[in-house]
Amino acid sequence: MAAIKRLEVDRDADAGSLQRFLREAKLAGSLQHPSLVTVFDVFEDGGAHYIGMEYMQAGSLRPWVGRLSHERTPSVPDAST
């Protein structure tokens, strides 16, 4: 299953910020790890930007942002080692 997220872009944001965000989203799509949602595609249609990603039935992580202790967050190996 997949989920599509429409990116809300601040109209006053500079083009460089949007390009950096899209580049980072594409980079995230190249990562594979059991603790990461798989990003399938990043695309633009009619001026709106979208991310196609793995659907997680567990729901949004938004309520947990800033509330999880370091011990409760998954460990992701350092890619530089």
Backbone as JSON, one array per atom type, in Angstrom:
{
  "sequence": "MAAIKRLEVDRDADAGSLQRFLREAKLAGSLQHPSLVTVFDVFEDGGAHYIGMEYMQAGSLRPWVGRLSHERTPSVPDAST",
  "N": [[0.83, -1.18, 0.0], [0.34, 2.32, -0.52], [0.93, 5.76, 0.38], [0.08, 9.1, -0.31], [1.45, 12.23, 0.05], [0.78, 15.61, 0.12], [2.82, 18.35, -0.26], [2.86, 21.19, 1.64], [3.76, 24.25, 0.67], [5.28, 27.21, 1.62], [4.41, 30.16, 0.15], [6.11, 32.31, 0.21], [8.57, 31.24, 0.54], [11.92, 30.78, -0.52], [13.1, 29.66, -3.75], [15.39, 28.09, -3.57], [15.21, 26.88, -1.04], [13.03, 25.17, -1.4], [14.07, 23.49, -3.41], [16.2, 22.29, -2.02], [14.74, 20.87, -0.09], [13.31, 19.06, -1.72], [15.45, 17.65, -2.84], [16.49, 16.43, -0.55], [14.29, 14.81, 0.1], [14.29, 13.07, -2.09], [16.74, 11.83, -1.63], [16.15, 10.55, 0.78], [14.46, 8.66, -0.26], [16.23, 6.87, -1.29], [17.13, 5.4, 0.8], [17.01, 2.44, 2.79], [15.64, 0.82, 5.45], [14.45, -1.06, 8.23], [13.3, 0.6, 10.17], [12.54, 2.89, 8.91], [10.23, 4.69, 6.91], [9.46, 3.77, 3.63], [10.22, 5.74, 0.86], [8.71, 6.16, -2.16], [8.48, 7.87, -4.37], [9.02, 11.24, -5.45], [7.4, 14.03, -6.56], [6.08, 16.57, -8.81], [3.11, 18.25, -9.64], [1.18, 20.33, -11.49], [2.16, 22.53, -10.1], [2.0, 21.79, -7.45], [3.61, 19.91, -4.91], [4.51, 16.54, -4.21], [4.88, 13.58, -2.19], [5.29, 10.2, -2.59], [4.82, 7.5, -0.57], [5.47, 4.67, 1.61], [2.61, 3.28, 3.11], [1.65, 3.47, 6.44], [-0.17, 1.82, 8.72], [-0.32, 2.34, 11.4], [-0.58, 5.04, 11.92], [-0.12, 8.63, 12.31], [3.04, 10.08, 13.19], [3.18, 12.51, 14.31], [1.99, 13.23, 16.91], [3.97, 12.23, 18.58], [6.33, 13.57, 18.16], [9.1, 15.08, 19.56], [8.46, 14.05, 22.02], [9.4, 11.52, 22.56], [11.78, 9.63, 24.34], [15.35, 9.28, 24.11], [15.97, 6.61, 24.48], [13.72, 5.32, 23.59], [13.63, 5.69, 20.88], [14.35, 4.36, 17.62], [17.46, 2.79, 16.81], [19.63, 3.78, 14.31], [22.08, 2.67, 12.17], [25.23, 4.35, 11.68], [25.9, 5.68, 8.59], [28.4, 6.32, 7.68], [30.25, 4.56, 8.62]],
  "CA": [[0.0, 0.0, 0.0], [1.09, 3.57, -0.58], [0.29, 6.99, 0.82], [0.57, 10.29, -1.03], [1.42, 13.42, 0.89], [0.96, 16.86, -0.6], [3.67, 19.24, 0.51], [2.4, 22.56, 1.74], [4.93, 25.11, 0.51], [5.07, 28.62, 1.91], [4.61, 30.91, -1.1], [7.2, 33.26, 0.39], [9.84, 30.51, 0.65], [12.73, 30.93, -1.72], [13.19, 28.47, -4.58], [16.48, 27.27, -3.08], [14.73, 26.06, 0.08], [12.2, 24.11, -1.97], [14.95, 22.55, -4.09], [16.91, 21.51, -0.99], [13.79, 19.94, 0.49], [13.05, 18.01, -2.7], [16.67, 16.85, -2.95], [16.55, 15.6, 0.65], [13.23, 13.8, -0.01], [14.77, 12.06, -3.04], [17.78, 11.09, -0.95], [15.46, 9.66, 1.72], [13.93, 7.57, -1.05], [17.29, 5.9, -1.59], [17.46, 4.68, 2.03], [16.17, 1.31, 3.16], [15.88, 0.36, 6.81], [13.17, -1.44, 8.82], [12.75, 1.67, 11.02], [12.24, 4.05, 8.08], [9.19, 4.55, 5.9], [10.02, 3.77, 2.29], [9.75, 6.79, -0.04], [8.68, 5.61, -3.5], [8.63, 8.89, -5.41], [8.82, 12.66, -5.14], [7.03, 14.59, -7.85], [5.36, 17.84, -8.86], [2.03, 18.26, -10.61], [0.41, 21.56, -11.44], [2.71, 23.45, -9.1], [1.95, 21.19, -6.12], [4.66, 18.9, -4.72], [4.0, 15.35, -3.55], [5.76, 12.47, -1.85], [4.64, 8.9, -2.54], [5.57, 6.73, 0.42], [4.86, 3.49, 2.2], [1.51, 3.55, 4.03], [1.79, 2.84, 7.75], [-1.49, 1.79, 9.33], [-0.22, 2.78, 12.8], [-0.98, 6.43, 12.03], [0.86, 9.71, 12.27], [4.01, 10.23, 14.28], [3.11, 13.89, 14.78], [1.81, 13.37, 18.36], [5.15, 11.77, 19.29], [7.49, 14.42, 17.88], [9.58, 15.8, 20.73], [8.02, 13.42, 23.26], [10.07, 10.25, 22.78], [13.11, 9.68, 24.92], [16.37, 8.68, 23.25], [15.9, 5.17, 24.66], [12.55, 4.78, 22.86], [13.77, 5.89, 19.44], [15.14, 3.28, 17.04], [18.86, 3.06, 16.5], [19.96, 3.64, 12.89], [23.54, 2.67, 12.06], [25.89, 5.46, 11.01], [26.22, 5.3, 7.21], [29.79, 6.62, 7.37], [31.13, 3.5, 9.12]],
  "C": [[0.88, 1.24, 0.0], [0.24, 4.71, -0.06], [0.89, 8.13, 0.0], [0.38, 11.49, -0.13], [1.66, 14.64, 0.01], [1.76, 17.8, 0.29], [3.1, 20.64, 0.47], [3.63, 23.46, 1.72], [4.52, 26.55, 0.76], [5.37, 29.41, 0.64], [5.75, 31.92, -1.01], [8.56, 32.58, 0.5], [10.61, 30.67, -0.65], [12.84, 29.59, -2.45], [14.3, 27.54, -4.11], [16.06, 26.37, -1.94], [13.89, 24.9, -0.43], [13.07, 23.07, -2.66], [15.73, 21.69, -3.1], [15.99, 20.47, -0.37], [13.53, 18.77, -0.46], [14.25, 17.09, -2.86], [16.78, 15.92, -1.74], [15.49, 14.5, 0.61], [13.65, 12.7, -0.98], [15.87, 11.21, -2.41], [17.16, 10.11, 0.05], [14.88, 8.46, 0.98], [14.96, 6.52, -1.39], [17.67, 5.07, -0.37], [16.5, 3.53, 2.26], [16.59, 0.82, 4.54], [14.53, 0.01, 7.42], [12.52, -0.34, 9.67], [12.37, 2.92, 10.23], [11.11, 3.74, 7.11], [9.85, 4.65, 4.53], [9.39, 4.89, 1.47], [9.85, 6.23, -1.45], [8.98, 6.66, -4.57], [8.41, 10.27, -4.83], [8.51, 13.31, -6.48], [6.23, 15.88, -7.69], [4.28, 17.71, -9.93], [1.23, 19.54, -10.44], [0.88, 22.54, -10.39], [2.67, 22.93, -7.68], [2.99, 20.08, -6.05], [4.12, 17.77, -3.86], [5.13, 14.38, -3.22], [4.89, 11.22, -1.82], [5.45, 8.02, -1.62], [4.77, 5.53, 0.9], [3.77, 3.92, 3.17], [1.74, 2.78, 5.32], [0.45, 2.94, 8.47], [-1.48, 2.31, 10.76], [-0.59, 4.25, 12.98], [0.19, 7.4, 12.04], [1.81, 9.66, 13.47], [3.96, 11.62, 14.91], [2.9, 14.01, 16.29], [3.05, 12.99, 19.17], [6.36, 12.66, 19.11], [7.85, 15.21, 19.13], [9.21, 15.15, 22.05], [8.72, 12.1, 23.55], [11.45, 10.47, 23.39], [14.08, 9.02, 23.94], [16.29, 7.15, 23.32], [14.76, 4.55, 23.87], [12.63, 4.99, 21.36], [14.64, 4.79, 18.86], [16.56, 3.72, 16.73], [19.09, 2.8, 15.01], [21.47, 3.7, 12.77], [24.06, 3.88, 11.3], [26.35, 5.01, 9.64], [27.69, 5.51, 6.88], [30.75, 5.53, 7.83], [31.04, 2.25, 8.29]]
}
